[in-house]
Amino acid sequence: MSRRVVITGLGIVSPTGSSPEQFFNSLMSGRSGIKHLQRSFTEQLSVRIAAPVDDFDPAAHFSKIQLTGIERFSQLALVAAEQAVQDAHLTLNESEYNRAGVYMGSCLGGAGTLEDGYIEVFKRENPRIKPLSVLLSMNNAAASHLSIKYHLQGPNITYSTACASSAIALGEAYRQIKHGYADVMLAGGSEAMLTLGAMKAWEALRTMAHEDPADPGASCKPFSKNRSGLVLGEGAAVLVLEDAERAIQRGAKIYAELAGYDCSSDSSHITRPDSAGQTRTILNALKDAQLQPEDIGYINAHGTATQAGDIEETHALKQAFGAHAYKIPVSATKSMHGHLMGATGAVEFMASVLALQHSCIPPTINLHLADPECDLDYVPNVGRTGVPLDVVMSNSFAFGGTNAVLIAKRFVP
């Protein structure tokens, strides 16, 4: 069995907007969500910039009792999912519950709860750990809360594959529907790792961007010669995926068709990216979508602004697309929303779907000094409107060598 899979609902809580419309408008206007981090521990950091979701008020969405059992990364996921379900006007009857599931991605899960627990154990004479610490911090908590809230009795899986986590969650959810194991899936990712421990660990890895002396929001500079690394962010994105026939029958609004997906491993190095593995994943995704390289009209790059990563991705695009690579607009929206780790793949795929819907291409901001080794059309600084788009691609290339590529196209019944 092979069925078509469509996207019928979008929901997002991000550093650049907490609705799909606000998020995409911010991207198109080149507004950065990167800023000085305002936390009690900020003075202990050498890198004091991040992309937080500062306008998120948990009390506006959850009762005090609920908040004792729902960690921040799960809170973000629940709010994003509620937007997506409402956007899709999705309702399920009891007979459909076992044909609906949830796939989510997250790298660290309940990072805040874990850190609080470690502080309590190692710094207090009489440590008192929260009774629900395990349930708060487990990586699959967000997906489980979604399953419970919406009575989703089909597959419930959380992927933790570094930066590719939520892209793989979307891709595997797509396969569940495509091959007949489910009719509806909530899929995406959530991350909330802006904690002292997590940020110190990233500092130690020396992949974090230096703060731009003139403007903190300009610190992430993908594909620029003076790029210095990534900026950590937080947030969640959830999409409703649905069997196309079901969506048509119920009169659903259809954003796009999720038409192609592949994931694979470089099998070469735990941190160093490999263009050959990335190329292989891109070509396999095109094959899955039954498309040619020339069909792709826009690519949302992984584009972390690391020295090696941006060059290897540029090489991969040239190897996969040949001469056509120079004709494809490619942008790195991490320059604005930061790197949301396990949530990034879903956030960037959503940006790609919205680009397709609006015929607009978001820019790569802070790209004022071109790197000669990154010589493709990286849409510097200013977004483009009125661009005919039929097919878009989103790349997620992770530590550990895991690569994931998603392709969406305009839906034609």
C-alpha positions as CSV (number, residue, x, y, z in Angstrom):
1,M,0.0,0.0,0.0
2,S,1.2,3.5,-0.8
3,R,-0.9,6.5,0.0
4,R,-0.4,10.3,-0.4
5,V,0.3,12.3,2.8
6,V,-0.8,15.9,3.3
7,I,-0.2,18.6,5.9
8,T,-3.4,19.9,7.3
9,G,-2.4,21.7,10.5
10,L,0.5,23.8,11.8
11,G,1.5,24.9,15.3
12,I,4.6,26.6,16.6
13,V,6.1,28.3,19.7
14,S,9.4,29.8,18.6
15,P,11.9,32.6,19.3
16,T,10.5,34.5,16.3
17,G,6.8,33.9,16.8
18,S,4.3,31.7,18.6
19,S,1.9,31.2,15.7
20,P,2.7,30.1,12.1
21,E,1.7,33.5,10.8
22,Q,3.8,35.4,13.3
23,F,6.7,33.0,12.8
24,F,6.8,33.3,9.0
25,N,6.2,37.1,9.0
26,S,9.2,37.5,11.3
27,L,11.3,35.3,9.0
28,M,10.3,37.3,5.9
29,S,11.1,40.6,7.6
30,G,14.5,39.3,8.8
31,R,13.7,39.8,12.4
32,S,16.1,37.9,14.7
33,G,15.0,36.2,17.9
34,I,18.6,36.0,19.2
35,K,19.3,38.2,22.1
36,H,21.1,38.5,25.5
37,L,19.8,35.6,27.6
38,Q,18.1,36.9,30.8
39,R,18.5,34.0,33.3
40,S,19.8,33.9,36.9
41,F,22.9,32.0,35.7
42,T,23.8,34.1,32.7
43,E,26.8,35.7,34.4
44,Q,28.4,32.2,34.7
45,L,28.4,31.8,30.9
46,S,31.1,33.1,28.5
47,V,28.5,32.9,25.7
48,R,25.5,34.9,26.9
49,I,23.3,35.0,23.8
50,A,20.6,32.6,22.9
51,A,17.2,32.4,21.2
52,P,14.7,32.0,24.0
53,V,10.9,32.0,23.9
54,D,10.5,35.0,26.3
55,D,6.8,35.6,25.6
56,F,5.7,32.1,26.7
57,D,3.6,32.2,29.9
58,P,2.9,28.7,31.2
59,A,0.2,30.0,33.5
60,A,-1.8,31.1,30.5
61,H,-2.1,27.6,29.3
62,F,-1.9,25.3,32.3
63,S,-3.2,25.2,35.9
64,K,-0.8,25.1,38.9
65,I,-1.6,21.4,39.4
66,Q,-0.9,20.6,35.7
67,L,2.4,22.5,35.9
68,T,3.7,20.2,38.7
69,G,3.7,17.3,36.2
70,I,4.5,19.0,32.8
71,E,8.1,20.1,32.1
72,R,8.8,23.2,29.9
73,F,9.6,21.2,26.8
74,S,6.3,19.3,27.1
75,Q,4.5,22.6,27.7
76,L,5.8,24.0,24.5
77,A,4.9,20.9,22.6
78,L,1.3,20.9,24.0
79,V,0.7,24.5,23.0
80,A,2.1,24.0,19.5
81,A,0.0,20.8,19.1
82,E,-3.1,22.6,20.2
83,Q,-2.5,25.2,17.5
84,A,-2.0,22.5,14.9
85,V,-5.1,20.5,15.9
86,Q,-7.3,23.6,15.9
87,D,-5.8,24.8,12.6
88,A,-6.6,21.4,11.0
89,H,-10.1,21.4,12.5
90,L,-9.2,17.8,13.5
91,T,-11.7,15.6,15.3
92,L,-11.4,11.9,15.8
93,N,-14.2,9.5,16.8
94,E,-13.6,6.6,19.1
95,S,-13.2,4.1,16.2
96,E,-10.3,6.3,14.7
97,Y,-8.2,6.6,17.8
98,N,-6.1,3.5,17.1
99,R,-5.4,4.8,13.6
100,A,-3.9,8.1,14.9
101,G,-0.5,8.5,16.6
102,V,2.3,10.9,17.6
103,Y,6.0,11.0,16.7
104,M,8.1,13.7,18.4
105,G,11.8,14.6,18.5
106,S,13.9,15.9,21.4
107,C,17.6,15.9,22.3
108,L,17.5,16.5,26.1
109,G,13.9,16.3,27.0
110,G,13.3,17.7,30.5
111,A,16.7,19.4,30.8
112,G,15.5,21.8,33.5
113,T,14.2,19.1,35.8
114,L,17.4,17.1,35.4
115,E,19.6,20.1,36.2
116,D,17.4,21.0,39.3
117,G,17.8,17.4,40.5
118,Y,21.5,17.3,40.1
119,I,21.9,20.6,42.0
120,E,19.7,19.3,44.8
121,V,21.6,16.0,45.1
122,F,25.2,17.4,44.9
123,K,24.8,20.8,46.6
124,R,22.3,20.2,49.4
125,E,22.9,18.5,52.7
126,N,19.4,17.0,52.7
127,P,18.4,16.6,49.0
128,R,14.8,16.5,48.2
129,I,14.1,15.4,44.7
130,K,10.7,16.2,43.0
131,P,8.6,13.0,43.2
132,L,7.8,13.4,39.5
133,S,11.3,14.0,38.3
134,V,11.5,10.9,36.1
135,L,8.1,11.6,34.5
136,L,9.0,15.3,33.9
137,S,12.4,14.7,32.4
138,M,12.0,11.6,30.2
139,N,12.4,12.3,26.5
140,N,9.1,10.8,25.6
141,A,7.1,12.9,28.0
142,A,6.0,15.4,25.4
143,A,4.8,12.8,23.0
144,S,3.0,10.9,25.8
145,H,1.2,14.1,26.9
146,L,0.0,14.6,23.3
147,S,-1.1,11.0,23.0
148,I,-3.1,11.3,26.3
149,K,-4.7,14.7,25.5
150,Y,-5.9,13.7,22.0
151,H,-6.6,10.0,22.7
152,L,-4.0,8.9,20.1
153,Q,-3.8,5.1,20.5
154,G,-1.7,4.4,17.4
155,P,2.1,4.6,17.4
156,N,3.7,6.9,20.0
157,I,7.5,7.2,19.5
158,T,10.1,9.8,20.4
159,Y,13.3,10.2,18.3
160,S,16.5,11.5,19.8
161,T,19.0,11.9,16.9
162,A,20.5,15.2,17.7
163,C,19.6,18.0,15.2
164,A,17.7,15.6,13.0
165,S,15.3,14.4,15.7
166,S,12.1,16.2,14.6
167,A,12.8,15.9,10.9
168,I,13.0,12.1,11.4
169,A,9.9,12.2,13.5
170,L,8.1,13.8,10.6
171,G,9.6,11.5,8.0
172,E,8.7,8.4,10.0
173,A,5.2,9.7,10.6
174,Y,4.9,10.2,6.9
175,R,5.9,6.6,6.3
176,Q,3.3,5.4,8.8
177,I,0.5,7.0,6.8
178,K,2.0,6.3,3.4
179,H,2.2,2.5,4.1
180,G,-1.1,2.2,5.7
181,Y,-0.3,1.9,9.4
182,A,-2.0,5.1,10.4
183,D,-4.4,7.7,9.0
184,V,-3.5,10.7,11.1
185,M,-0.2,11.6,12.9
186,L,0.9,14.5,15.0
187,A,4.6,15.0,14.4
188,G,7.3,17.5,15.3
189,G,9.7,18.3,18.0
190,S,10.3,20.2,21.2
191,E,13.3,21.4,23.1
192,A,14.0,23.6,26.2
193,M,17.7,23.2,27.0
194,L,18.6,26.8,27.8
195,T,20.0,25.7,31.2
196,L,23.3,26.4,32.8
197,G,24.6,22.8,32.4
198,A,23.5,22.4,28.8
199,M,24.9,25.8,27.8
200,K,28.2,25.2,29.6
201,A,28.5,21.9,27.8
202,W,28.0,23.5,24.4
203,E,30.5,26.2,25.4
204,A,33.0,23.4,26.1
205,L,32.5,22.0,22.6
206,R,33.5,25.4,21.1
207,T,30.8,25.5,18.5
208,M,28.9,28.5,19.9
209,A,28.8,31.8,18.0
210,H,30.7,34.8,19.3
211,E,28.4,37.7,20.2
212,D,28.3,40.3,17.5
213,P,29.7,43.5,19.2
214,A,27.2,45.8,17.5
215,D,24.1,43.7,17.7
216,P,23.4,40.4,19.5
217,G,20.8,39.5,16.9
218,A,23.4,39.5,14.2
219,S,25.6,36.8,16.0
220,C,24.6,33.8,13.9
221,K,26.0,34.3,10.4
222,P,25.4,31.1,8.2
223,F,27.5,30.9,5.0
224,S,29.3,34.1,5.9
225,K,33.1,34.2,5.9
226,N,33.1,35.6,9.4
227,R,30.7,33.1,10.8
228,S,31.7,31.7,14.3
229,G,29.1,29.1,15.2
230,L,25.6,28.3,16.3
231,V,23.2,30.0,18.7
232,L,21.1,27.8,21.0
233,G,17.4,28.2,21.0
234,E,14.2,26.7,22.4
235,G,10.7,26.0,21.1
236,A,8.4,23.5,19.6
237,A,6.7,22.8,16.2
238,V,4.0,20.3,15.5
239,L,2.3,19.4,12.2
240,V,-0.8,17.4,11.5
241,L,-0.1,14.8,8.8
242,E,-3.1,13.1,7.2
243,D,-4.0,10.5,4.5
244,A,-4.9,12.7,1.5
245,E,-8.2,10.9,0.8
246,R,-9.3,11.4,4.4
247,A,-8.4,15.1,4.3
248,I,-10.2,15.6,1.1
249,Q,-13.3,13.8,2.3
250,R,-13.6,15.9,5.4
251,G,-12.9,19.2,3.4
252,A,-9.7,20.0,5.2
253,K,-7.4,22.9,4.3
254,I,-4.3,21.3,2.8
255,Y,-1.0,23.3,3.0
256,A,1.1,20.9,1.0
257,E,1.9,17.3,0.3
258,L,4.7,15.7,2.2
259,A,6.1,13.9,-0.8
260,G,9.6,12.7,0.0
261,Y,11.9,11.7,2.9
262,D,15.1,9.9,3.6
263,C,17.4,9.4,6.5
264,S,20.8,7.9,6.6
265,S,24.1,7.9,8.4
266,D,27.5,9.3,7.4
267,S,29.2,6.4,9.3
268,S,32.3,8.5,9.4
269,H,32.7,10.8,12.4
270,I,30.7,11.7,15.6
271,T,30.9,15.5,15.0
272,R,32.5,16.2,11.6
273,P,29.9,16.4,8.8
274,D,30.4,14.5,5.6
275,S,29.1,15.8,2.2
276,A,29.0,12.4,0.7
277,G,26.5,11.2,3.3
278,Q,24.4,14.3,2.9
279,T,24.4,14.0,-0.9
280,R,23.2,10.4,-0.6
281,T,20.3,11.4,1.7
282,I,19.2,14.3,-0.7
283,L,19.2,12.0,-3.7
284,N,17.3,9.2,-1.8
285,A,14.7,11.7,-0.8
286,L,14.3,12.9,-4.4
287,K,13.9,9.3,-5.4
288,D,11.3,8.7,-2.8
289,A,9.3,11.7,-4.0
290,Q,9.8,10.6,-7.7
291,L,11.3,14.0,-8.5
292,Q,14.3,15.2,-10.3
293,P,16.9,17.7,-8.9
294,E,15.6,20.3,-11.3
295,D,12.2,20.2,-9.6
296,I,13.3,21.7,-6.4
297,G,12.5,25.4,-6.1
298,Y,13.8,26.3,-2.6
299,I,15.9,24.7,0.1
300,N,15.9,25.4,3.8
301,A,19.5,24.6,4.6
302,H,20.7,23.0,7.8
303,G,23.1,26.1,7.9
304,T,24.3,26.1,11.5
305,A,27.0,28.7,10.8
306,T,29.8,26.4,11.8
307,Q,33.0,26.6,9.7
308,A,32.9,22.9,8.5
309,G,29.2,22.4,8.5
310,D,28.4,25.2,6.0
311,I,31.1,24.2,3.6
312,E,30.2,20.5,3.6
313,E,26.5,21.4,3.0
314,T,27.5,23.6,0.1
315,H,29.5,20.7,-1.3
316,A,26.6,18.3,-0.8
317,L,24.2,20.6,-2.6
318,K,26.6,20.9,-5.6
319,Q,27.1,17.1,-5.7
320,A,23.4,16.4,-5.5
321,F,22.1,19.1,-7.9
322,G,25.0,19.7,-10.2
323,A,24.7,23.0,-12.2
324,H,21.1,23.4,-11.0
325,A,22.5,24.1,-7.4
326,Y,23.4,27.6,-8.5
327,K,19.8,28.3,-9.6
328,I,18.1,27.2,-6.3
329,P,17.5,29.8,-3.6
330,V,18.8,28.4,-0.3
331,S,18.4,30.0,3.1
332,A,19.4,29.3,6.6
333,T,16.6,30.5,8.9
334,K,18.7,29.5,12.0
335,S,20.2,33.0,11.5
336,M,17.0,34.3,13.0
337,H,15.4,31.5,15.2
338,G,18.7,29.9,16.3
339,H,19.3,26.2,16.6
340,L,16.5,24.6,18.4
341,M,18.3,21.2,18.4
342,G,15.6,18.4,18.6
343,A,12.9,20.8,17.4
344,T,14.8,22.4,14.6
345,G,13.9,20.0,11.8
346,A,10.2,20.6,12.3
347,V,10.6,24.3,12.7
348,E,12.5,24.6,9.4
349,F,10.2,22.2,7.5
350,M,7.3,24.4,8.6
351,A,9.2,27.4,7.3
352,S,9.6,25.6,4.0
353,V,5.9,24.7,3.8
354,L,4.9,28.3,4.5
355,A,7.4,29.4,1.9
356,L,5.6,27.1,-0.6
357,Q,2.2,28.3,0.5
358,H,3.0,32.0,0.3
359,S,5.4,31.9,-2.7
360,C,7.9,33.7,-0.6
361,I,11.5,32.8,0.4
362,P,12.9,33.8,3.8
363,P,16.4,35.3,3.8
364,T,19.7,34.3,5.4
365,I,20.3,37.3,7.5
366,N,23.7,38.6,8.6
367,L,25.2,37.5,5.3
368,H,27.2,40.6,4.4
369,L,30.6,39.0,3.8
370,A,30.4,36.1,1.4
371,D,32.6,33.0,1.9
372,P,34.1,32.0,-1.5
373,E,33.6,28.4,-0.5
374,C,29.9,29.0,0.0
375,D,29.0,30.4,-3.4
376,L,25.4,29.3,-3.9
377,D,22.4,31.6,-3.8
378,Y,22.0,31.9,-0.1
379,V,19.3,34.7,-0.3
380,P,21.4,37.2,1.7
381,N,19.6,39.5,4.1
382,V,16.4,40.2,2.2
383,G,13.5,37.8,1.6
384,R,11.9,37.3,-1.8
385,T,8.2,37.5,-2.6
386,G,6.2,36.5,-5.6
387,V,8.5,33.5,-6.3
388,P,6.8,30.6,-8.2
389,L,7.3,27.5,-6.0
390,D,6.0,24.0,-6.5
391,V,8.5,21.9,-4.6
392,V,10.6,22.7,-1.5
393,M,13.2,20.8,0.6
394,S,14.4,21.0,4.2
395,N,17.8,19.6,5.3
396,S,18.7,18.4,8.8
397,F,22.3,17.1,9.3
398,A,23.1,16.1,12.9
399,F,25.9,15.2,15.2
400,G,26.4,11.5,15.1
401,G,26.3,11.6,11.3
402,T,22.5,11.3,11.1
403,N,21.0,13.0,8.0
404,A,17.4,13.7,7.2
405,V,15.8,15.4,4.2
406,L,12.1,16.2,3.8
407,I,10.4,17.3,0.6
408,A,7.0,19.0,0.3
409,K,5.2,19.9,-2.9
410,R,2.1,21.8,-3.9
411,F,-0.9,19.5,-3.5
412,V,-2.8,18.7,-6.6
413,P,-5.8,16.3,-6.0
